Amino acid sequence: MADSREPPPLFNDDDDSHKDDDNDDLFTSAVQSPVSEQTTPEDNRKQDGGDDPLTSPPPAASLTPDPPAGVHPDLIESSEEPIEDIFSSVSLEPPAGGGGTQQEVSLEEEPDEPGLFDTTAAPKLQLNQIESESGDEFLHITVSDPQKIGEGMSAYMAYKVTTKTNITFFRKKNWGVMRRFSDFLGLHRKLVEKHLHSGRIIPPAPEKSAIGTTKIKLSSDKNADSGSSDFIEKRRASLERYMNRTGAHPTLRADPDFREFLELDADLPRATQTSALSSAGVLRLFNRVGETVNKMTFKMDESDQWFEEKTQQIESLDAQLRKLHSATEGLVWYRRDLATSTAAFAKSTAVLSSVEEHSSLSRALHQLAESTERTHTIHHAQADADFYILSENTKDYIQLIGAVKDVFHERVKTFQTWQHSQAMLAKKREAKAKAELAGRMDKVQQAQEEVAEWEAKVERSQEEFERISRAIKKEMEQFDVVRVQDFKDMVVKYLEALMTSQQQIIKVWETFLPEAKAIS
């Protein structure tokens, strides 16, 4: 940010020197709004020591986002309950499997208490997904209930796609259908074929994973390992983000194929060109190589400064997003390693407490083991927040930048067609002039027809180039607005999850501190 001042202290009730900086705080509204819903002004003044809500930390419960789909709701404690009761049933056994699996830990919280973060509420392209109470159009799509159908190499995963909307051209307001992964890829291919040449930015579908798919095919429901479960959850979340991004585009959501995908109760026709090992997949690979060579060899003489500046901006944004994604991936792995090490420390401390003869020391070590196990649960949940809120959404935008580059390349191809038409027109005019000079009237008539034909092609190519240029500018205006809103939502949700986890860790150690001081 342009403002380089340090943020106001969260826990200093006596310092009022920061009150004049409230308007400069980027996340003031994000912190204040949940507080106002759950506390009265009198309660705020009692907690804060004044009228300024930033002089003391907001209640932990007010910072908890919506509960996630696919993430165990018991990962996070309720900040309104005593810490002794919240973690009374936590097991000191280390987590089984990899760090990316969900931990089945009972924290004895309220049934409706939201979790630490929401994998489905991660930033989406949802400018048009407004709450129905506002009266505006909205379209919200949920992908859930992954089911394995069949056995062996013919098995596949199917997902329930639930749609809620008030848009008039949909037949229902709330319904659900079952779709397999190849159906999503087939939908994306159809949208690309129909709209990419028009300058539309088509959100990319999740990538195929031959290794992950093979593991699912060969595994059974009884012996499915944690890696397969983690892969299925990642794919489910990525499919949901893809559908909501596509549905947020006003043109794509009105497409007949998109509407059929959401509304048709029966199974869709099998998408035969989505397999990476099929002949169509090999053909796509060769076409992609040809497109790459074309991009490298053909340099367009750009006459529009807007496109020149925007191309440089996209390249710079792509490079920085890749660096950010690499950093967030490292953060996720370090956080999961921290959770694993914390669990190992908790187990070792529990064993030590069982052999310690000094009663008060043994009791304190036992309490230390329980407190460490609670922090392990919190660290694990925060690692998932790092992954779904930061890493996955950054990866999605890297792919979206690739879709933007594809749209820009379509404009270049349209320009190539225009240039080719002009070159052919010049040749036809030259051939006509030679025929006239040679006095060959039979060739002149044919040459005139060819000149007229290529003049029409030049005119159509120029109109197509101007049309796709206007369409791309309009698409980029919408893309930039949505991108800013998405990253704002991403940062706010991540900070809320981070603050919630930190407050929970503080409560854990505040509870243990009297036990440590009681050692005698």
C-alpha positions in Angstrom: 0.0 0.0 0.0 1.0 3.6 -0.5 0.5 4.2 3.2 3.7 3.0 4.9 2.6 3.6 8.5 2.5 0.8 10.9 -0.9 -0.7 11.7 -2.5 0.3 15.0 -1.9 -2.0 17.9 -4.7 -4.4 18.5 -4.3 -5.0 22.3 -3.4 -1.5 23.6 -6.5 0.0 25.3 -4.6 3.1 26.6 -3.1 4.3 23.4 -5.5 6.6 21.5 -2.9 8.0 19.1 -4.1 5.8 16.2 -7.7 6.9 16.3 -7.1 9.5 13.5 -5.9 6.7 11.2 -9.2 4.7 11.1 -10.0 5.8 7.5 -6.6 4.6 6.3 -7.1 1.0 7.6 -7.8 -1.2 4.6 -9.6 -3.9 6.5 -11.6 -1.7 9.0 -14.9 -2.6 7.5 -14.0 -6.3 7.3 -13.3 -6.4 11.0 -16.1 -4.1 12.3 -19.1 -5.4 10.4 -19.2 -8.9 12.1 -18.7 -7.2 15.5 -21.6 -5.0 15.1 -23.9 -7.9 14.4 -23.0 -9.8 17.6 -22.4 -7.1 20.2 -24.1 -4.0 21.4 -22.5 -0.6 21.4 -22.4 -0.7 25.2 -20.5 -4.1 25.0 -18.1 -2.7 22.5 -17.3 0.3 24.7 -16.8 -2.0 27.7 -14.4 -4.2 25.7 -12.6 -1.5 23.9 -12.3 1.1 26.6 -13.7 3.7 24.3 -15.7 4.3 21.2 -13.0 3.2 18.8 -13.4 -0.5 17.8 -9.8 -0.8 16.8 -8.3 -0.3 20.2 -9.0 -3.8 21.3 -9.1 -7.1 19.4 -12.5 -8.1 18.0 -14.3 -11.2 19.4 -13.0 -14.4 17.9 -16.5 -15.6 17.1 -17.1 -12.5 14.9 -14.1 -13.3 12.7 -15.1 -16.8 11.9 -16.1 -17.2 8.2 -18.8 -19.5 6.8 -18.4 -23.2 7.4 -16.6 -25.0 4.6 -18.0 -27.7 2.3 -15.9 -30.8 2.5 -14.0 -29.6 5.6 -14.8 -31.1 9.0 -16.7 -28.5 11.0 -15.2 -29.6 14.3 -11.7 -28.5 13.4 -12.3 -25.1 15.0 -13.4 -24.4 18.5 -16.2 -22.0 19.6 -14.7 -18.9 21.1 -17.8 -18.5 23.3 -17.2 -21.8 25.3 -14.6 -22.5 28.0 -11.4 -23.8 26.6 -11.5 -26.8 29.1 -14.7 -28.1 27.6 -13.8 -27.5 24.0 -10.9 -29.8 23.8 -11.8 -32.3 26.5 -12.2 -35.2 23.9 -9.0 -34.5 21.8 -7.0 -37.6 21.3 -3.2 -37.4 21.7 -2.6 -39.9 18.9 -0.7 -38.3 15.9 -2.8 -37.8 12.8 -2.8 -40.7 10.3 -1.8 -40.2 6.7 -0.4 -37.1 5.0 -0.7 -33.5 6.2 -3.4 -32.7 3.6 -6.1 -34.9 5.1 -8.9 -33.6 7.3 -8.6 -34.6 10.9 -11.5 -36.2 12.6 -11.1 -34.4 15.9 -14.1 -33.7 18.1 -13.9 -30.3 19.8 -17.4 -30.5 21.4 -18.6 -27.2 20.0 -22.1 -26.1 19.0 -23.5 -28.0 16.0 -24.0 -24.8 14.0 -20.6 -23.2 14.9 -18.8 -22.2 11.6 -15.3 -23.6 10.9 -12.1 -21.7 10.5 -12.3 -21.2 6.8 -14.6 -22.1 3.9 -13.1 -23.8 0.8 -16.2 -23.1 -1.2 -16.3 -19.5 -0.2 -12.9 -18.7 -1.6 -12.8 -15.8 -4.0 -14.9 -16.4 -7.1 -15.9 -14.3 -10.1 -19.2 -13.5 -8.6 -20.1 -9.9 -9.6 -23.6 -11.2 -10.6 -23.9 -13.6 -7.6 -25.7 -11.2 -5.3 -27.9 -12.2 -2.5 -31.5 -12.9 -3.7 -32.9 -10.4 -1.1 -31.3 -7.5 -3.0 -33.6 -8.3 -6.0 -30.6 -8.6 -8.4 -29.9 -11.6 -10.5 -27.7 -14.3 -8.9 -26.4 -17.7 -9.8 -24.7 -19.9 -7.2 -23.4 -23.4 -8.1 -22.3 -26.0 -5.6 -20.3 -29.1 -6.5 -20.6 -31.8 -3.8 -21.1 -35.5 -2.9 -18.3 -37.1 -5.0 -19.2 -40.7 -5.8 -17.2 -43.4 -7.4 -19.2 -45.3 -10.0 -17.9 -48.6 -11.4 -14.8 -50.6 -10.6 -11.4 -51.0 -12.2 -10.1 -48.9 -15.0 -13.7 -48.2 -16.2 -14.6 -46.5 -12.9 -15.1 -42.7 -12.8 -16.1 -40.0 -10.3 -19.5 -38.3 -10.4 -20.4 -35.1 -8.6 -23.7 -33.5 -7.6 -24.0 -30.1 -9.2 -26.6 -28.0 -7.3 -27.8 -24.7 -8.7 -29.6 -21.8 -7.0 -30.7 -18.9 -9.1 -33.4 -16.3 -9.7 -32.5 -15.8 -13.4 -35.7 -16.1 -15.5 -34.3 -18.2 -18.4 -33.6 -21.1 -16.1 -36.6 -23.4 -15.6 -36.2 -23.9 -11.9 -34.9 -21.9 -8.9 -33.2 -24.7 -7.0 -32.2 -28.1 -8.5 -29.3 -30.6 -8.7 -27.9 -33.0 -11.3 -25.1 -35.6 -11.3 -22.1 -35.0 -13.6 -18.8 -36.8 -14.2 -15.5 -35.1 -14.6 -15.3 -35.5 -18.3 -18.6 -33.7 -18.6 -17.0 -30.5 -17.1 -14.1 -30.8 -19.6 -16.6 -31.3 -22.5 -18.5 -28.2 -21.4 -15.3 -26.1 -21.4 -14.3 -27.4 -24.9 -17.7 -26.4 -26.3 -17.6 -22.9 -24.7 -14.0 -22.4 -26.1 -15.1 -23.4 -29.6 -18.1 -21.1 -29.6 -16.8 -18.0 -27.8 -13.1 -17.8 -27.9 -12.9 -16.4 -31.4 -15.4 -13.7 -30.4 -13.0 -12.3 -27.8 -14.6 -13.9 -24.7 -12.4 -14.9 -21.8 -13.3 -18.5 -21.0 -12.4 -19.6 -17.4 -10.2 -22.6 -17.7 -11.4 -26.0 -16.4 -9.4 -28.0 -13.9 -6.5 -29.9 -15.3 -6.6 -33.7 -15.8 -4.3 -35.7 -13.5 -3.5 -39.1 -14.9 -1.8 -40.2 -11.6 -4.6 -39.1 -9.3 -7.3 -40.6 -11.6 -5.5 -43.9 -11.8 -5.3 -44.1 -8.0 -9.0 -43.5 -7.7 -9.8 -46.1 -10.4 -7.6 -48.8 -8.7 -8.7 -48.0 -5.1 -11.9 -49.2 -3.5 -14.1 -47.4 -1.0 -12.8 -49.5 1.8 -9.0 -49.0 1.3 -9.1 -45.5 -0.1 -6.0 -43.8 1.3 -5.8 -40.2 2.5 -4.0 -39.1 -0.7 -7.0 -40.2 -2.8 -9.4 -38.4 -0.5 -7.4 -35.3 -0.6 -7.2 -35.4 -4.4 -11.0 -35.8 -4.7 -11.6 -32.9 -2.4 -9.2 -30.6 -4.3 -10.8 -31.6 -7.6 -14.3 -31.0 -6.1 -13.3 -27.5 -4.9 -11.7 -26.6 -8.2 -14.7 -27.7 -10.2 -17.0 -25.6 -8.0 -14.8 -22.5 -8.5 -14.7 -23.2 -12.3 -18.5 -23.4 -12.5 -19.1 -20.3 -10.5 -16.6 -18.3 -12.6 -18.2 -19.5 -15.8 -21.7 -18.7 -14.4 -20.7 -15.2 -13.4 -20.0 -14.3 -17.1 -23.3 -12.9 -18.5 -22.7 -14.4 -22.0 -21.5 -17.8 -20.9 -24.2 -18.5 -18.4 -26.8 -17.9 -21.1 -25.1 -20.4 -23.5 -27.4 -23.3 -24.4 -24.7 -25.9 -23.6 -24.1 -24.3 -20.2 -27.8 -24.3 -19.4 -28.1 -27.9 -20.6 -25.2 -28.9 -18.4 -27.0 -27.5 -15.3 -30.6 -28.4 -16.1 -30.6 -31.8 -18.0 -31.7 -34.5 -15.6 -30.4 -37.3 -17.8 -26.8 -38.1 -18.4 -25.0 -35.9 -20.9 -23.6 -37.4 -24.2 -20.2 -38.9 -23.4 -17.4 -36.3 -24.1 -15.1 -38.3 -26.3 -12.3 -35.7 -26.8 -11.3 -35.1 -23.2 -9.0 -38.0 -22.6 -5.3 -37.1 -22.6 -4.4 -40.4 -24.2 -7.0 -40.4 -27.0 -6.3 -39.5 -30.6 -8.1 -36.2 -30.1 -5.8 -35.5 -27.1 -2.7 -36.1 -29.2 -4.2 -33.8 -31.9 -4.8 -31.1 -29.4 -1.1 -31.5 -28.3 0.1 -31.0 -31.8 -2.2 -28.0 -32.3 -0.9 -26.5 -29.0 2.6 -26.9 -30.2 1.7 -25.2 -33.5 0.1 -22.3 -31.7 3.2 -21.9 -29.5 5.5 -21.8 -32.6 3.1 -19.3 -34.2 3.3 -17.0 -31.2 7.0 -17.2 -31.2 7.6 -16.6 -34.9 4.9 -14.0 -35.7 5.3 -10.5 -34.3 2.4 -8.2 -34.8 3.0 -4.5 -35.4 0.7 -3.2 -32.7 -1.0 0.1 -33.6 -3.2 0.3 -30.5 -1.2 1.6 -27.5 -3.9 0.2 -25.1 -3.2 -3.4 -26.3 0.6 -2.9 -26.1 0.3 -1.7 -22.5 -2.2 -4.3 -21.5 0.0 -7.1 -22.9 3.0 -5.9 -20.9 0.7 -5.7 -17.8 -0.5 -9.3 -18.3 3.0 -10.6 -18.7 4.1 -8.9 -15.5 1.1 -10.1 -13.6 1.6 -13.6 -14.8 5.2 -13.6 -13.5 4.4 -12.2 -10.1 1.4 -14.5 -9.6 3.7 -17.5 -10.3 6.1 -16.2 -7.6 3.2 -15.7 -5.2 2.0 -19.2 -5.9 5.4 -20.7 -5.3 5.6 -18.8 -1.9 2.1 -19.9 -0.8 2.9 -23.5 -1.7 5.9 -23.3 0.6 3.8 -21.7 3.3 1.3 -24.6 3.1 4.0 -27.2 3.4 5.8 -25.5 6.3 2.5 -25.1 8.2 1.7 -28.8 7.7 5.2 -29.7 8.9 4.6 -27.5 11.9 1.3 -29.3 12.6 3.0 -32.7 12.3 5.9 -31.7 14.5 3.5 -30.3 17.1 1.6 -33.6 17.2 4.8 -35.5 17.7 5.8 -33.2 20.5 2.4 -33.6 22.2 2.7 -37.4 22.1 6.2 -37.4 23.5 5.1 -35.0 26.3 2.2 -37.2 27.2 4.5 -40.3 27.5 6.8 -38.3 29.7 4.0 -37.2 32.0 3.1 -40.9 32.5 6.5 -41.8 33.9 7.1 -38.6 35.9 6.9 -39.3 39.7 6.4 -35.7 40.8 2.7 -35.3 40.9 2.4 -31.6 40.1 5.0 -31.8 37.4 3.3 -34.9 35.9 0.0 -33.1 35.9 1.5 -30.0 34.2 3.2 -32.2 31.6 -0.1 -33.9 30.9 -1.8 -30.5 30.5 1.1 -29.4 28.2 0.5 -32.4 26.0 -3.2 -31.7 25.7 -2.6 -28.0 25.0 0.0 -28.9 22.3 -2.4 -31.3 20.7 -5.0 -28.5 20.5 -2.5 -26.2 18.8 -1.7 -29.0 16.4 -5.3 -29.1 15.4 -5.4 -25.4 14.9 -2.2 -25.4 12.8 -3.5 -28.1 10.6 -6.7 -26.2 10.0 -4.7 -23.0 9.2 -2.6 -25.0 6.7 -5.8 -25.9 4.9 -6.8 -22.3 4.9 -3.4 -21.4 3.4 -4.0 -23.9 0.7 -7.7 -23.3 -0.3 -7.8 -19.5 0.3 -4.3 -18.5 -0.9 -2.6 -21.2 -3.0 -5.5 -22.6 -5.0 -7.0 -19.2 -5.8 -3.6 -17.9 -6.9 -3.2 -21.0 -9.1 -6.7 -20.3 -10.6 -5.7 -16.8 -11.6 -2.5 -18.1 -13.2 -4.7 -20.2 -15.4 -7.1 -17.3 -16.0 -4.1 -15.2 -17.1 -3.4 -18.0 -19.6 -7.0 -17.7 -20.9 -6.5 -13.9 -21.3 -3.4 -14.6 -23.4 -5.4 -17.0 -25.5 -7.9 -14.2 -26.2 -5.2 -11.8 -27.1 -3.7 -14.5 -29.5 -7.1 -14.8 -31.2 -6.9 -11.1 -32.0 -3.4 -11.7 -33.4 -4.7 -14.6 -35.6 -7.5 -12.3 -36.8 -4.9 -9.7 -37.7 -2.9 -12.3 -39.6 -6.0 -13.2 -41.6 -6.6 -9.5 -42.4 -2.9 -9.1 -43.5 -3.2 -12.3 -45.6 -6.3 -11.0 -47.3 -4.6 -7.7 -48.1 -1.6 -9.5 -49.6 -3.8 -11.7 -51.7 -5.8 -8.6 -52.9 -2.6 -6.9 -54.0 -1.6 -10.0 -56.0 -5.0 -10.2 -57.6 -4.9 -6.6 -58.6 -1.4 -7.1 -60.0 -2.6 -10.1 -62.0 -5.5 -8.0 -63.3 -3.2 -5.2 -64.4 -0.9 -7.6 -66.2 -3.9 -9.1 -68.0 -5.1 -5.7 -69.1 -1.7 -4.7 -70.4 -1.4 -8.0 -72.3 -4.9 -7.4 -73.8 -6.2 -10.7 -72.6 -9.8 -9.8 -72.0 -10.8 -13.4 -71.1 -8.4 -13.1 -68.1 -9.4 -9.6 -67.2 -13.0 -10.6 -66.4 -11.9 -13.4 -64.1 -9.3 -11.2 -62.5 -12.0 -8.6 -61.8 -14.2 -11.2 -60.0 -11.2 -12.4 -57.9 -10.4 -8.8 -57.0 -14.0 -8.1 -55.9 -14.0 -11.3 -53.9 -10.8 -10.5 -52.0 -11.9 -6.9 -51.5 -14.9 -8.3 -49.7 -12.6 -10.6 -47.7 -10.4 -7.7 -46.7 -13.4 -5.7 -45.6 -14.8 -8.6 -43.5 -11.4 -9.3 -42.0 -10.9 -5.7 -41.0 -14.4 -5.6 -39.4 -13.7 -8.8 -37.6 -10.4 -7.4 -36.3 -12.1 -4.2 -35.1 -15.0 -6.2 -33.5 -12.7 -8.6 -31.6 -10.6 -5.6 -30.4 -13.7 -3.9 -29.0 -14.9 -7.2 -27.4 -11.5 -7.8 -25.7 -11.4 -4.3 -24.3 -14.8 -4.8 -22.8 -13.9 -8.2 -21.4 -10.7 -6.8 -19.8 -12.6 -4.1 -18.1 -14.9 -6.7 -16.5 -11.9 -8.9 -15.7 -10.0 -6.1 -14.0 -12.9 -5.2 -11.8 -13.6 -8.8 -10.8 -9.9 -9.5 -10.2 -9.6 -6.6 -7.7 -12.7 -7.8 -5.9 -11.5 -11.4 -5.8 -8.1 -10.5 -4.4 -9.7 -8.3 -1.8 -12.0 -11.1 -0.7 -9.1 -13.5 -0.7 -6.9 -11.3 1.6 -9.8 -10.5 3.9 -10.9 -14.1 4.3 -7.3 -15.2 4.9 -6.7 -12.5 7.5 -9.9 -13.5 9.3 -8.9 -17.1 9.4 -5.4 -16.2 10.5 -6.7 -14.0 13.3 -9.1 -16.6 14.4 -6.5 -19.3 14.7 -4.1 -17.0 16.5 -6.8 -16.1 19.1 -7.5 -19.7 19.6 -3.8 -20.5 20.2 -3.6 -17.6 22.7 -6.6 -19.1 24.6 -5.0 -22.5 24.7 -1.8 -21.2 26.3 -3.6 -18.8 28.6 -5.4 -21.9 29.9 -2.2 -23.8 30.4 -0.2 -21.0 32.1 -1.8 -21.5 35.6 -1.0 -25.2 35.5 2.7 -24.4 34.8 2.8 -21.8 37.6 1.2 -24.3 40.0 4.2 -26.7 39.8 5.7 -26.9 43.3 
